[in-house]
Each structure stands twice: as C-alpha cells, then as structure tokens.
C-alpha cells in the first residue's frame, strides 16, 4: 500500500492513512493489517495493527499505532508516497447482525485499543443503534479521537491522573454516570477487559484482543488462548484467525 499521510496525533500516537486495493476486501470493523515496518530484512516480524476506518471510494484506510519499539518507530518514519508491505485485511471483526434499531451500545476503549472501535461506532449508528463511548487513557497527552467519536454519540473520557476528562478508570466512569446499555463492545488492555467482564458477566457483546503475533494467518500458533469453557484443556482459539474479536466471555483473558 502507499502512504498518503503519517502524523503524530497525540504523544507517541501516530495516524497513518494508506491507499491500496485491499481496502475493497474489508468486511467488518475490527479487522487488522499485518505490516512489515521496514523495507530492510530486520526487524523480521510484522506488526499487527487494527484498521481504524476505511473509505472504499478512495481506496484508503486509516490505522493508529503507538511507537513502543523498533518496529513501530520505523513505521513512524514512513513518509508520503512510501510503499508499505501489508498483509490484510486479516481476522474476524465485530458482528453487527444481531443489533437492533434503538438499542444502546456502550463502546469502551483503552489506549491503542481505541482505534478499531471508531469504525464500529459509525457502523452501529448507521444501523440505528444509539452509541455511548467511554475512552480511557493514561493522561491528557495520550488522548486522541475524542471529537471523532462524538460523531457517533455521547463520549466520556477518563485519565488515570485526572489531567483530562474524569479521573480514574473506564469502569469508574460507567459507574459514576450510571450508563445503561443493551450491548457492550470493548478493546484495550487485558486488565480493563477483565474488569468489564467481572462487572458485566451476562451482557451481550464482544471484545477485541491485542496480541503479539507471528504469522497473522493462523499457521504459527503464537497467539493461541484458551476458552472459558475449557480453561486448562485442549480447546483454544487463535487470536489472529479466529479473532481478534470474540463473543463476550468466550476466551480466557
């Protein structure tokens, strides 16, 4: 794919727009790309990065990533018109088939788990679902896409240090605002997902896992996780090819 733009939108958070025909193959919000961060042989492994949004008319999609190591740092150095080696779209995204008009969906994102939820929010609104979003970040410098999510409905922001929005965790905001909902969709750090499952064990919805991957297509078994019905047995799911989106309480977090 070809880089259309690549810019820092928050502290160490970059938004990259890519153009290519594979945009036409995106079937659901929550799918991801497996990106080779450099044209050089090293680093060897690709980086899985969720698709934030897409525009099939322009053959463009947007990804958002945080620079944490060598791979993502190299990716942040890509310039307009550079070519990027991409596998995708990969994985299974959020299913919207069971949603009904006038239902309320609560979307909860944490850190770099926020991006795949943006296209989900827009898709839910298109189906007539009322959307409320809670976004959690470490601090004010890390906040991004608050205004973009307001296109879909009410938005609450929480930060750990209280430098923006509500001080505390996303679960604190949900409790404090007494948010009511029919379905819950989430992506973010595993402790955040665990807290949501503990607080809302019987809710309908799904969650997206962030996981290190080898191949990204289900061949290397580097990203397997057990199911909650068989936590220590032989039943498992591969995050890359069975997920990254799973029904609520299907996999062990």
Phi and psi in degrees as a GROMACS rama.xvg file:
@    title "Ramachandran Plot"
@    xaxis  label "Phi"
@    yaxis  label "Psi"
@TYPE xy
-108.687  135.116  UNK-2
-73.2356  122.169  UNK-3
-90.5334  -41.8268  UNK-4
-158.372  157.547  UNK-5
-155.639  106.017  UNK-6
-140.446  152.884  UNK-7
-82.4986  124.051  UNK-8
-110.111  -12.0282  UNK-9
-157.075  177.717  UNK-10
-61.2581  113.347  UNK-11
65.218  15.8906  UNK-12
-112.223  124.975  UNK-13
-118.472  143.29  UNK-14
-112.651  120.803  UNK-15
-118.533  129.73  UNK-16
-104.432  129.89  UNK-17
-120.86  150.073  UNK-18
-122.998  135.169  UNK-19
175.248  163.248  UNK-20
-68.7963  -20.0752  UNK-21
-65.6345  -13.1467  UNK-22
-58.5484  -32.9644  UNK-23
-66.3872  -16.782  UNK-24
-92.4171  -3.16367  UNK-25
-68.4186  128.087  UNK-26
-114.424  -17.3811  UNK-27
-158.262  148.463  UNK-28
-63.2497  141.038  UNK-29
106.532  -7.81842  UNK-30
-72.0178  168.758  UNK-31
-138.8  166.774  UNK-32
-108.501  149.376  UNK-33
-112.251  110.25  UNK-34
-111.768  132.963  UNK-35
-82.9441  115.308  UNK-36
-70.9447  -18.0361  UNK-37
-141.73  154.775  UNK-38
-78.7631  -9.24919  UNK-39
-84.1453  161.481  UNK-40
-59.8691  -33.4449  UNK-41
-111.652  144.11  UNK-42
-70.6045  148.524  UNK-43
-72.3177  -46.3869  UNK-44
-81.9802  145.843  UNK-45
-75.635  166.401  UNK-46
-114.497  125.65  UNK-47
-77.8915  125.585  UNK-48
-135.632  127.819  UNK-49
-66.8652  148.446  UNK-50
-81.6779  124.615  UNK-51
-83.9514  -44.6101  UNK-52
-160.483  162.606  UNK-53
-144.922  154.702  UNK-54
-131.863  99.2411  UNK-55
-69.4807  -25.7465  UNK-56
-64.0814  -37.3541  UNK-57
-100.226  2.7965  UNK-58
55.9093  39.332  UNK-59
-122.97  147.207  UNK-60
-137.316  160.869  UNK-61
-121.378  135.618  UNK-62
-121.337  154.286  UNK-63
-130.194  132.132  UNK-64
-142.283  158.524  UNK-65
-107.269  134.596  UNK-66
-78.5027  110.446  UNK-67
-120.277  -29.0409  UNK-68
-147.114  -162.123  UNK-69
-62.3113  -43.3785  UNK-70
-64.1875  -52.5594  UNK-71
-69.9534  -28.0317  UNK-72
-66.1755  -42.0186  UNK-73
-63.8562  -38.3134  UNK-74
-63.5825  -36.5841  UNK-75
-66.99  -16.5317  UNK-76
-90.5484  -3.30299  UNK-77
-68.0786  141.118  UNK-78
-111.94  168.004  UNK-79
-53.3147  135.164  UNK-80
78.5108  -1.735  UNK-81
-66.5005  151.276  UNK-82
-95.9254  136.377  UNK-83
-122.359  131.215  UNK-84
-79.1061  114.492  UNK-85
-127.917  133.925  UNK-86
-102.942  132.698  UNK-87
153.693  -178.504  UNK-88
-68.9362  140.801  UNK-89
-116.426  161.267  UNK-90
78.6701  172.034  UNK-91
-103.789  130.848  UNK-92
-95.1943  -163.121  UNK-93
-74.3587  131.185  UNK-94
-89.9566  131.311  UNK-95
-110.104  2.52742  UNK-96
-61.0994  -33.1682  UNK-97
-87.3122  -7.89495  UNK-98
-71.8238  149.677  UNK-99
-126.099  151.352  UNK-100
-57.7621  142.877  UNK-101
73.3351  0.917434  UNK-102
-70.1479  162.424  UNK-103
-112.997  127.363  UNK-104
-109.765  131.82  UNK-105
-100.461  122.686  UNK-106
-107.371  127.753  UNK-107
-126.77  119.02  UNK-108
-125.629  145.785  UNK-109
-128.893  123.696  UNK-110
58.4638  -130.887  UNK-111
-78.2011  7.06724  UNK-112
-81.6944  -7.27505  UNK-113
-69.2314  -42.6251  UNK-114
-52.7354  -49.2472  UNK-115
-65.2708  -15.5968  UNK-116
-80.9343  -14.9303  UNK-117
-67.9876  -49.9217  UNK-118
-67.134  -29.5287  UNK-119
-62.7902  -45.5008  UNK-120
-59.2096  -44.2458  UNK-121
-65.3068  -39.5932  UNK-122
-66.8518  -36.9872  UNK-123
-65.9176  -43.9754  UNK-124
-60.2444  -39.493  UNK-125
-62.1296  -28.1803  UNK-126
-88.4917  3.16655  UNK-127
88.2678  14.4548  UNK-128
-88.9238  136.722  UNK-129
-79.2012  130.057  UNK-130
-116.02  130.51  UNK-131
-121.021  135.427  UNK-132
-122.928  137.399  UNK-133
-120.964  121.877  UNK-134
-115.133  129.11  UNK-135
-114.496  134.876  UNK-136
-138.39  169.066  UNK-137
-72.9117  -44.1599  UNK-138
-157.9  179.817  UNK-139
-62.1926  -34.932  UNK-140
-66.8913  -18.6499  UNK-141
-93.8586  -6.44521  UNK-142
-73.9879  133.476  UNK-143
-148.805  155.285  UNK-144
67.0574  15.2347  UNK-145
-59.1722  -48.6222  UNK-146
-69.0321  -32.1203  UNK-147
-64.6312  -40.4512  UNK-148
-68.9475  -22.7069  UNK-149
-66.1006  -16.2628  UNK-150
-63.3636  -22.9024  UNK-151
-102.509  -14.017  UNK-152
152.629  -160.31  UNK-153
-68.0646  142.204  UNK-154
-131.238  132.78  UNK-155
-119.171  135.385  UNK-156
-115.177  137.39  UNK-157
-125.546  145.202  UNK-158
-130.595  146.836  UNK-159
-61.0013  -41.2252  UNK-160
-92.6081  -1.17447  UNK-161
77.3412  11.9825  UNK-162
-76.4072  -11.2132  UNK-163
-151.372  143.951  UNK-164
63.0505  -143.766  UNK-165
-87.7655  138.226  UNK-166
-77.8789  130.111  UNK-167
127.184  -161.089  UNK-168
-95.3654  166.16  UNK-169
-60.4194  -35.6957  UNK-170
-66.615  -31.4037  UNK-171
-63.5421  -41.2813  UNK-172
-64.8035  -44.4801  UNK-173
-59.5729  -42.5049  UNK-174
-69.2169  -46.0311  UNK-175
-63.01  -39.2531  UNK-176
-90.1309  -1.48607  UNK-177
49.3588  49.4017  UNK-178
-69.7002  131.604  UNK-179
-109.878  145.599  UNK-180
-161.644  158.481  UNK-181
-95.3583  -32.6451  UNK-182
-135.925  152.338  UNK-183
-129.498  128.11  UNK-184
-124.691  136.078  UNK-185
-147.432  152.392  UNK-186
-154.566  134.733  UNK-187
161.779  -162.61  UNK-188
-59.5745  147.232  UNK-189
-57.5631  -42.0257  UNK-190
-58.4861  -35.0162  UNK-191
-66.8906  -43.2689  UNK-192
-65.3743  -39.7027  UNK-193
-61.9225  -43.1145  UNK-194
-62.9599  -39.7441  UNK-195
-65.9159  -41.7891  UNK-196
-63.9269  -39.7201  UNK-197
-66.8424  -37.5707  UNK-198
-77.7007  -30.7279  UNK-199
-133.07  68.064  UNK-200
-68.1901  -24.0037  UNK-201
-110.615  12.3549  UNK-202
-73.9858  155.107  UNK-203
-90.9685  141.313  UNK-204
155.115  -160.225  UNK-205
-157.366  163.718  UNK-206
-134.593  153.868  UNK-207
-113.841  130.967  UNK-208
-95.6547  142.111  UNK-209
-101.057  121.978  UNK-210
-145.657  142.8  UNK-211
-66.4532  140.929  UNK-212
-133.498  152.438  UNK-213
-93.3942  -73.5672  UNK-214
-88.8272  -32.7736  UNK-215
84.1728  -2.41056  UNK-216
-126.386  12.7042  UNK-217
89.3681  10.9572  UNK-218
-93.7034  -27.9819  UNK-219
-101.016  -10.9697  UNK-220
59.8321  26.7002  UNK-221
-80.6254  -13.5517  UNK-222
-124.388  29.9014  UNK-223
-73.5341  151.973  UNK-224
-142.977  150.895  UNK-225
-76.2806  161.829  UNK-226
-94.071  156.287  UNK-227
-70.4779  -21.7826  UNK-228
-78.2498  -15.963  UNK-229
-145.189  62.7975  UNK-230
-63.8541  -26.6187  UNK-231
-119.384  6.85592  UNK-232
-95.7733  -142.338  UNK-233
-107.632  -4.54498  UNK-234
-81.8569  131.886  UNK-235
-148.433  168.477  UNK-236
-128.523  146.135  UNK-237
-97.1908  122.688  UNK-238
-61.1062  -37.352  UNK-239
-70.2102  -43.8148  UNK-240
-105.743  -29.4979  UNK-241
-85.6537  -29.9259  UNK-242
-112.341  -146.331  UNK-243
-77.614  -5.52757  UNK-244
-95.4348  129.451  UNK-245
-128.77  151.735  UNK-246
-60.5457  151.362  UNK-247
-51.7454  127.644  UNK-248
67.35  24.2087  UNK-249
-84.1628  -39.0157  UNK-250
-114.26  156.259  UNK-251
-76.1703  127.075  UNK-252
